[in-house]
């Protein structure tokens, strides 16, 4: 069950990163990326 949750979270996370890059808001969101990644674990 944890594996399925991880795969779903990872896919959503990658989509989230793609949205960040398209928004050109990388400097403001780099800190958020670290928080989101740690929350997945």
C-alpha atoms as one frame of an Amber mdcrd trajectory, in Angstrom:
protein
   0.000   0.000   0.000   2.857   2.354   0.802   4.394   1.685  -2.614   1.201
   2.658  -4.419   0.888   5.814  -2.336   4.518   6.689  -3.068   4.064   6.212
  -6.832   0.956   8.412  -6.834   2.641  11.095  -4.735   5.742  11.023  -6.945
   3.683  11.452 -10.134   1.834  14.394  -8.587   5.159  15.828  -7.409   6.640
  15.649 -10.903   3.556  17.383 -12.315   4.008  19.995  -9.578   7.623  20.578
 -10.609   6.521  20.907 -14.233   3.999  23.560 -13.231   6.695  25.443 -11.328
   9.006  25.496 -14.345   6.218  26.699 -16.639   5.331  29.460 -14.159   8.968
  30.611 -14.043   8.726  30.887 -10.255  11.736  28.702  -9.453  13.517  31.044
  -6.964  10.413  31.425  -4.795   9.467  27.751  -4.888  12.834  26.051  -4.328
  12.251  26.067  -0.557   8.779  24.595  -1.072  10.264  21.770  -3.155  12.416
  20.653  -0.227   9.436  20.675   2.149   7.257  18.691  -0.278   9.983  16.125
  -0.865  10.538  15.582   2.866   6.788  15.223   3.417   6.673  12.337   0.919
   9.016  10.407   3.184
